[in-house]
Amino acid sequence: MEETHYEVLNVSENATSEQIKFRFQNLILRHHPDKRGSVPQDDDQAQRILRAWDVLRTPQSRKEYDAELAARQRRQGAVINSEIDLDDMAYNEDKLTFSMRCRCSGTYAITEDDLEQGIDVVCCDNCSLRIRVLYDVVEGDDE
């Protein structure tokens, strides 16, 4: 897994806004090309620090990033029992949900909102089996 913004700033995911700001200020002073002088360093480090600060400095962007991180961690930690194409699932227009039966007679169900948020792993509602839903993102028409 790639380095998280929290790792770039060397703070915990539970750090306060003040702690994040303090750490950013210290790191950017140390790694900014104008402040480094002739000390050879990773030129990309200042850019990574700035990107991390840009995401973590506002509550809304931090909340979105935390949700993305959680989804990424769930995908990596989950044992996937099968991969199913979205076209092979039944669609319920009233509930905006795709579903299919599990071999245990339970149901796998995923909503359009889940898919739009990048969630593609679904647990059976009756057992511990999980599937990954395979789909292509289609952008809206520009008419």
Z-matrix of the N, CA and C atoms (Angstrom, degrees):
N
C 1 1.456
C 2 1.521 1 108.89
N 3 1.319 2 115.48 1 140.14
C 4 1.456 3 119.19 2 -179.41
C 5 1.527 4 110.98 3 -70.10
N 6 1.300 5 114.82 4 161.69
C 7 1.458 6 121.70 5 -178.09
C 8 1.535 7 110.51 6 -64.01
N 9 1.323 8 116.83 7 133.39
C 10 1.462 9 120.56 8 179.25
C 11 1.526 10 109.92 9 -83.59
N 12 1.325 11 116.13 10 164.60
C 13 1.466 12 120.47 11 176.89
C 14 1.529 13 110.76 12 -62.80
N 15 1.315 14 116.60 13 -32.19
C 16 1.469 15 120.43 14 177.77
C 17 1.527 16 110.07 15 -65.80
N 18 1.328 17 116.04 16 -40.62
C 19 1.464 18 120.37 17 178.65
C 20 1.526 19 111.04 18 -67.06
N 21 1.328 20 116.90 19 -38.32
C 22 1.470 21 120.57 20 178.33
C 23 1.519 22 110.06 21 -59.21
N 24 1.336 23 116.58 22 -43.27
C 25 1.470 24 121.30 23 -178.96
C 26 1.526 25 112.38 24 -86.57
N 27 1.325 26 116.98 25 -5.21
C 28 1.463 27 122.39 26 179.65
C 29 1.532 28 111.79 27 57.51
N 30 1.339 29 114.84 28 49.96
C 31 1.469 30 121.60 29 175.46
C 32 1.524 31 107.74 30 -130.87
N 33 1.322 32 115.90 31 160.38
C 34 1.464 33 119.21 32 178.20
C 35 1.529 34 109.23 33 -79.72
N 36 1.318 35 115.66 34 162.83
C 37 1.463 36 120.48 35 177.77
C 38 1.524 37 111.45 36 -68.11
N 39 1.327 38 117.32 37 -14.55
C 40 1.464 39 122.27 38 177.83
C 41 1.523 40 112.45 39 -96.26
N 42 1.319 41 117.71 40 5.85
C 43 1.464 42 120.97 41 -177.36
C 44 1.523 43 110.96 42 -62.03
N 45 1.316 44 115.66 43 146.75
C 46 1.464 45 120.52 44 176.91
C 47 1.517 46 109.63 45 -75.97
N 48 1.305 47 116.51 46 165.05
C 49 1.463 48 121.58 47 177.14
C 50 1.518 49 110.80 48 -59.46
N 51 1.329 50 115.94 49 -38.15
C 52 1.463 51 120.56 50 179.96
C 53 1.528 52 111.04 51 -65.81
N 54 1.329 53 117.06 52 -40.87
C 55 1.458 54 120.96 53 178.52
C 56 1.530 55 110.83 54 -64.66
N 57 1.319 56 116.14 55 -41.41
C 58 1.458 57 120.54 56 179.17
C 59 1.528 58 110.11 57 -64.26
N 60 1.326 59 116.64 58 -44.51
C 61 1.468 60 120.87 59 179.91
C 62 1.536 61 110.70 60 -62.83
N 63 1.311 62 117.07 61 -44.08
C 64 1.461 63 121.78 62 179.96
C 65 1.528 64 110.61 63 -60.83
N 66 1.323 65 115.46 64 -46.14
C 67 1.473 66 119.95 65 -178.86
C 68 1.521 67 110.70 66 -65.78
N 69 1.343 68 117.05 67 -41.70
C 70 1.464 69 120.84 68 177.37
C 71 1.524 70 110.65 69 -57.77
N 72 1.332 71 116.72 70 -48.50
C 73 1.466 72 120.41 71 -178.18
C 74 1.528 73 111.57 72 -59.60
N 75 1.319 74 116.94 73 -42.64
C 76 1.472 75 120.63 74 178.75
C 77 1.525 76 111.62 75 -64.11
N 78 1.326 77 115.91 76 -45.87
C 79 1.463 78 119.82 77 -176.67
C 80 1.519 79 112.53 78 -69.25
N 81 1.332 80 117.26 79 -41.41
C 82 1.454 81 118.78 80 -177.05
C 83 1.525 82 110.76 81 -68.25
N 84 1.327 83 117.00 82 -33.63
C 85 1.463 84 119.11 83 175.57
C 86 1.529 85 111.16 84 -65.40
N 87 1.299 86 116.52 85 -36.95
C 88 1.457 87 121.21 86 -178.53
C 89 1.529 88 112.34 87 -74.90
N 90 1.350 89 117.49 88 -34.65
C 91 1.460 90 120.57 89 -171.62
C 92 1.527 91 114.81 90 -107.64
N 93 1.316 92 118.52 91 -7.48
C 94 1.462 93 120.05 92 -179.05
C 95 1.529 94 109.20 93 -64.35
N 96 1.330 95 118.00 94 135.19
C 97 1.469 96 120.77 95 -177.32
C 98 1.532 97 113.53 96 -56.04
N 99 1.316 98 118.34 97 -34.64
C 100 1.468 99 120.98 98 179.87
C 101 1.518 100 112.38 99 -70.78
N 102 1.313 101 118.38 100 -23.51
C 103 1.468 102 122.69 101 -176.39
C 104 1.525 103 113.17 102 -97.72
N 105 1.331 104 116.65 103 -16.13
C 106 1.468 105 120.48 104 -173.94
C 107 1.515 106 113.65 105 -72.65
N 108 1.307 107 116.47 106 -30.75
C 109 1.459 108 118.39 107 -174.96
C 110 1.516 109 109.93 108 74.19
N 111 1.307 110 117.01 109 -135.74
C 112 1.461 111 120.56 110 -176.77
C 113 1.527 112 112.85 111 -97.63
N 114 1.328 113 117.09 112 10.72
C 115 1.465 114 120.36 113 -179.57
C 116 1.533 115 108.63 114 -76.55
N 117 1.348 116 117.63 115 117.85
C 118 1.469 117 119.27 116 179.59
C 119 1.534 118 110.42 117 -68.35
N 120 1.317 119 115.01 118 128.97
C 121 1.465 120 120.09 119 179.63
C 122 1.516 121 109.14 120 -142.91
N 123 1.295 122 115.72 121 172.71
C 124 1.452 123 122.75 122 176.26
C 125 1.529 124 108.27 123 -68.67
N 126 1.332 125 117.67 124 112.68
C 127 1.465 126 121.97 125 -177.56
C 128 1.526 127 112.05 126 -62.62
N 129 1.302 128 116.91 127 -26.01
C 130 1.462 129 121.13 128 -177.68
C 131 1.532 130 112.27 129 -79.50
N 132 1.305 131 118.26 130 -16.42
C 133 1.472 132 121.23 131 -175.33
C 134 1.529 133 111.96 132 -60.20
N 135 1.325 134 118.28 133 -44.65
C 136 1.468 135 120.68 134 179.73
C 137 1.527 136 110.35 135 -61.47
N 138 1.332 137 117.33 136 -39.09
C 139 1.467 138 120.47 137 178.59
C 140 1.525 139 111.53 138 -65.76
N 141 1.327 140 117.30 139 -39.72
C 142 1.473 141 120.82 140 177.97
C 143 1.532 142 110.35 141 -65.13
N 144 1.317 143 116.52 142 -39.39
C 145 1.471 144 121.10 143 178.63
C 146 1.530 145 110.03 144 -64.32
N 147 1.319 146 116.51 145 -44.41
C 148 1.474 147 120.45 146 179.31
C 149 1.527 148 111.71 147 -64.36
N 150 1.343 149 117.24 148 -40.93
C 151 1.477 150 120.32 149 178.33
C 152 1.530 151 110.50 150 -63.89
N 153 1.330 152 116.36 151 -42.46
C 154 1.467 153 120.32 152 179.39
C 155 1.525 154 110.33 153 -62.23
N 156 1.309 155 116.87 154 -45.03
C 157 1.467 156 121.04 155 -179.87
C 158 1.523 157 110.67 156 -63.91
N 159 1.320 158 116.54 157 -40.94
C 160 1.465 159 120.39 158 -179.11
C 161 1.528 160 111.35 159 -59.31
N 162 1.327 161 116.73 160 -37.15
C 163 1.473 162 120.81 161 -179.27
C 164 1.530 163 111.64 162 -81.05
N 165 1.321 164 117.47 163 -41.80
C 166 1.466 165 120.60 164 -171.59
C 167 1.524 166 114.75 165 -86.86
N 168 1.319 167 118.24 166 -8.57
C 169 1.465 168 119.06 167 -174.11
C 170 1.524 169 114.65 168 -79.14
N 171 1.338 170 118.64 169 -22.97
C 172 1.466 171 119.65 170 178.39
C 173 1.528 172 109.65 171 -110.01
N 174 1.311 173 116.77 172 142.08
C 175 1.480 174 119.94 173 -178.11
C 176 1.525 175 112.98 174 -57.81
N 177 1.336 176 118.17 175 -39.59
C 178 1.461 177 120.67 176 -177.14
C 179 1.528 178 111.92 177 -67.97
N 180 1.334 179 117.20 178 -47.81
C 181 1.464 180 118.53 179 -178.90
C 182 1.534 181 110.66 180 -68.82
N 183 1.333 182 116.91 181 -32.68
C 184 1.464 183 119.92 182 177.14
C 185 1.529 184 110.38 183 -66.73
N 186 1.323 185 117.10 184 -41.13
C 187 1.464 186 121.38 185 178.93
C 188 1.530 187 110.46 186 -62.03
N 189 1.331 188 116.91 187 -43.89
C 190 1.463 189 120.98 188 178.66
C 191 1.528 190 110.70 189 -64.12
N 192 1.319 191 116.24 190 -41.53
C 193 1.462 192 120.90 191 179.44
C 194 1.529 193 110.50 192 -65.12
N 195 1.331 194 117.38 193 -42.77
C 196 1.462 195 121.20 194 178.69
C 197 1.533 196 111.00 195 -60.95
N 198 1.332 197 116.89 196 -39.65
C 199 1.468 198 120.84 197 178.05
C 200 1.532 199 110.30 198 -65.20
N 201 1.324 200 116.24 199 -40.66
C 202 1.465 201 121.12 200 177.49
C 203 1.530 202 111.05 201 -64.00
N 204 1.319 203 116.46 202 -42.90
C 205 1.466 204 120.94 203 177.72
C 206 1.525 205 111.28 204 -61.77
N 207 1.332 206 116.07 205 -44.85
C 208 1.472 207 120.58 206 -179.73
C 209 1.529 208 110.59 207 -61.58
N 210 1.321 209 116.50 208 -42.17
C 211 1.469 210 119.98 209 179.28
C 212 1.522 211 110.42 210 -64.95
N 213 1.325 212 117.31 211 -40.60
C 214 1.464 213 121.75 212 179.08
C 215 1.530 214 110.44 213 -63.69
N 216 1.330 215 116.58 214 -41.21
C 217 1.466 216 120.37 215 179.89
C 218 1.523 217 111.51 216 -68.05
N 219 1.336 218 116.68 217 -38.07
C 220 1.470 219 119.89 218 177.17
C 221 1.523 220 110.63 219 -63.21
N 222 1.334 221 115.97 220 -42.41
C 223 1.467 222 119.45 221 -179.49
C 224 1.519 223 110.82 222 -63.44
N 225 1.336 224 117.50 223 -40.16
C 226 1.452 225 120.46 224 -177.93
C 227 1.526 226 112.37 225 -73.83
N 228 1.324 227 117.58 226 -33.55
C 229 1.453 228 121.11 227 -175.34
C 230 1.516 229 114.17 228 -86.26
N 231 1.315 230 117.20 229 -14.66
C 232 1.450 231 120.42 230 -174.56
C 233 1.524 232 111.81 231 -85.58
N 234 1.320 233 115.53 232 139.57
C 235 1.457 234 120.94 233 172.15
C 236 1.519 235 105.95 234 -84.27
N 237 1.312 236 115.50 235 121.39
C 238 1.461 237 120.58 236 -178.56
C 239 1.528 238 108.00 237 -97.46
N 240 1.323 239 115.22 238 122.49
C 241 1.455 240 119.87 239 -177.14
C 242 1.523 241 113.08 240 -86.20
N 243 1.331 242 116.18 241 -21.69
C 244 1.460 243 119.78 242 -179.21
C 245 1.521 244 109.00 243 -165.35
N 246 1.331 245 115.32 244 158.48
C 247 1.462 246 121.01 245 172.95
C 248 1.516 247 107.16 246 -116.23
N 249 1.325 248 115.72 247 128.70
C 250 1.457 249 121.65 248 -174.87
C 251 1.524 250 108.88 249 -123.64
N 252 1.319 251 117.07 250 133.83
C 253 1.451 252 121.32 251 176.40
C 254 1.530 253 109.26 252 -73.97
N 255 1.308 254 116.37 253 137.52
C 256 1.464 255 121.50 254 -179.48
C 257 1.525 256 111.41 255 -55.86
N 258 1.338 257 116.94 256 -33.63
C 259 1.472 258 120.89 257 179.51
C 260 1.524 259 112.54 258 -65.25
N 261 1.339 260 117.53 259 -18.86
C 262 1.465 261 120.84 260 179.67
C 263 1.531 262 112.50 261 -88.39
N 264 1.326 263 116.97 262 0.74
C 265 1.464 264 121.29 263 -179.62
C 266 1.528 265 109.94 264 -101.85
N 267 1.326 266 116.37 265 150.15
C 268 1.465 267 121.43 266 178.01
C 269 1.523 268 108.91 267 -79.12
N 270 1.337 269 116.58 268 142.41
C 271 1.458 270 121.50 269 -178.70
C 272 1.522 271 110.24 270 -109.36
N 273 1.337 272 116.51 271 129.00
C 274 1.462 273 122.75 272 175.79
C 275 1.528 274 107.39 273 -103.79
N 276 1.323 275 115.89 274 107.49
C 277 1.465 276 121.12 275 -175.77
C 278 1.527 277 112.53 276 -65.25
N 279 1.332 278 117.42 277 -34.49
C 280 1.467 279 120.70 278 -179.47
C 281 1.525 280 111.84 279 -67.03
N 282 1.321 281 116.74 280 -40.47
C 283 1.466 282 121.54 281 -177.07
C 284 1.532 283 113.12 282 -97.09
N 285 1.351 284 117.06 283 -4.92
C 286 1.467 285 122.08 284 -177.11
C 287 1.528 286 110.74 285 53.14
N 288 1.350 287 114.39 286 46.58
C 289 1.460 288 122.01 287 -173.73
C 290 1.523 289 110.93 288 -129.79
N 291 1.321 290 115.33 289 139.58
C 292 1.458 291 122.01 290 172.09
C 293 1.525 292 107.06 291 -101.36
N 294 1.333 293 117.30 292 140.06
C 295 1.461 294 119.22 293 -179.13
C 296 1.520 295 111.10 294 -149.07
N 297 1.332 296 113.76 295 163.76
C 298 1.461 297 121.20 296 173.05
C 299 1.515 298 108.84 297 -159.56
N 300 1.313 299 116.36 298 156.99
C 301 1.458 300 122.51 299 -179.66
C 302 1.517 301 110.96 300 -77.46
N 303 1.314 302 114.49 301 141.44
C 304 1.463 303 121.91 302 173.27
C 305 1.531 304 107.39 303 -88.50
N 306 1.297 305 117.38 304 162.00
C 307 1.474 306 120.58 305 178.64
C 308 1.522 307 112.29 306 -65.09
N 309 1.349 308 118.12 307 -17.10
C 310 1.467 309 121.31 308 178.18
C 311 1.529 310 111.73 309 -89.03
N 312 1.324 311 117.04 310 3.88
C 313 1.467 312 125.20 311 -176.52
C 314 1.522 313 112.43 312 81.47
N 315 1.314 314 117.89 313 3.76
C 316 1.460 315 121.33 314 172.68
C 317 1.519 316 109.40 315 -78.85
N 318 1.336 317 116.12 316 -169.84
C 319 1.459 318 120.68 317 -176.66
C 320 1.520 319 111.17 318 -132.86
N 321 1.314 320 114.98 319 137.66
C 322 1.451 321 121.70 320 167.90
C 323 1.523 322 105.68 321 -96.83
N 324 1.322 323 118.01 322 131.44
C 325 1.466 324 120.55 323 179.12
C 326 1.521 325 109.24 324 -140.71
N 327 1.338 326 115.00 325 138.28
C 328 1.455 327 121.19 326 177.85
C 329 1.522 328 108.31 327 -140.87
N 330 1.326 329 115.68 328 137.27
C 331 1.464 330 120.30 329 -177.28
C 332 1.524 331 110.95 330 -92.01
N 333 1.317 332 116.23 331 163.83
C 334 1.460 333 120.86 332 175.11
C 335 1.530 334 109.94 333 -61.02
N 336 1.340 335 116.93 334 -38.17
C 337 1.470 336 120.49 335 178.44
C 338 1.526 337 111.28 336 -61.04
N 339 1.335 338 116.90 337 -41.88
C 340 1.469 339 120.80 338 177.54
C 341 1.530 340 109.91 339 -57.52
N 342 1.328 341 115.55 340 -47.74
C 343 1.462 342 120.43 341 -178.00
C 344 1.529 343 111.05 342 -63.40
N 345 1.332 344 116.70 343 -41.21
C 346 1.465 345 120.65 344 179.47
C 347 1.527 346 111.44 345 -64.37
N 348 1.327 347 117.55 346 -28.61
C 349 1.465 348 121.85 347 179.03
C 350 1.527 349 112.03 348 -87.03
N 351 1.330 350 117.10 349 1.32
C 352 1.454 351 120.37 350 177.89
C 353 1.514 352 114.23 351 87.09
N 354 1.318 353 117.70 352 6.73
C 355 1.461 354 121.16 353 177.32
C 356 1.519 355 107.45 354 -78.80
N 357 1.321 356 116.74 355 122.18
C 358 1.460 357 119.60 356 -177.58
C 359 1.526 358 113.24 357 -130.84
N 360 1.331 359 117.43 358 3.21
C 361 1.465 360 121.64 359 177.47
C 362 1.527 361 107.95 360 -105.89
N 363 1.323 362 115.46 361 129.40
C 364 1.461 363 121.62 362 -176.07
C 365 1.520 364 109.49 363 -126.23
N 366 1.322 365 116.37 364 135.23
C 367 1.463 366 122.48 365 176.14
C 368 1.521 367 109.46 366 -95.45
N 369 1.312 368 115.67 367 146.08
C 370 1.458 369 120.75 368 172.62
C 371 1.522 370 107.97 369 -67.58
N 372 1.335 371 115.98 370 144.58
C 373 1.467 372 118.96 371 -180.00
C 374 1.522 373 112.73 372 -81.76
N 375 1.359 374 117.02 373 1.06
C 376 1.456 375 120.23 374 -176.13
C 377 1.528 376 113.81 375 -125.26
N 378 1.325 377 117.32 376 -18.51
C 379 1.464 378 120.40 377 -178.93
C 380 1.532 379 109.03 378 -143.28
N 381 1.314 380 117.58 379 -170.20
C 382 1.467 381 120.69 380 -175.58
C 383 1.525 382 113.73 381 -96.32
N 384 1.318 383 118.59 382 5.94
C 385 1.464 384 120.88 383 -179.27
C 386 1.523 385 111.07 384 -71.68
N 387 1.347 386 115.13 385 147.68
C 388 1.465 387 121.78 386 179.42
C 389 1.514 388 109.34 387 -131.49
N 390 1.320 389 114.62 388 147.54
C 391 1.460 390 119.87 389 174.62
C 392 1.529 391 108.81 390 -125.26
N 393 1.325 392 114.74 391 155.68
C 394 1.456 393 120.46 392 170.53
C 395 1.531 394 105.52 393 -105.28
N 396 1.325 395 115.21 394 128.97
C 397 1.451 396 121.22 395 179.45
C 398 1.524 397 108.05 396 -91.14
N 399 1.310 398 116.13 397 123.83
C 400 1.459 399 121.43 398 -179.38
C 401 1.523 400 108.84 399 -96.79
N 402 1.332 401 116.67 400 129.22
C 403 1.454 402 120.99 401 -178.75
C 404 1.523 403 109.81 402 -158.53
N 405 1.319 404 115.07 403 159.90
C 406 1.467 405 122.02 404 175.58
C 407 1.516 406 107.85 405 -105.96
N 408 1.327 407 116.29 406 139.33
C 409 1.458 408 120.76 407 176.42
C 410 1.521 409 107.90 408 -81.53
N 411 1.338 410 115.88 409 126.88
C 412 1.459 411 121.78 410 179.13
C 413 1.519 412 107.83 411 -114.08
N 414 1.321 413 115.78 412 121.74
C 415 1.461 414 120.52 413 178.99
C 416 1.526 415 109.05 414 -76.52
N 417 1.339 416 115.85 415 155.07
C 418 1.466 417 121.22 416 179.83
C 419 1.515 418 111.60 417 -64.22
N 420 1.344 419 116.51 418 158.56
C 421 1.467 420 121.54 419 178.84
C 422 1.512 421 110.18 420 -69.57
N 423 1.305 422 116.66 421 143.23
C 424 1.463 423 122.31 422 179.61
C 425 1.519 424 111.07 423 -101.39
N 426 1.313 425 117.61 424 41.37
C 427 1.471 426 121.02 425 -177.46
C 428 1.482 427 111.03 426 -86.70
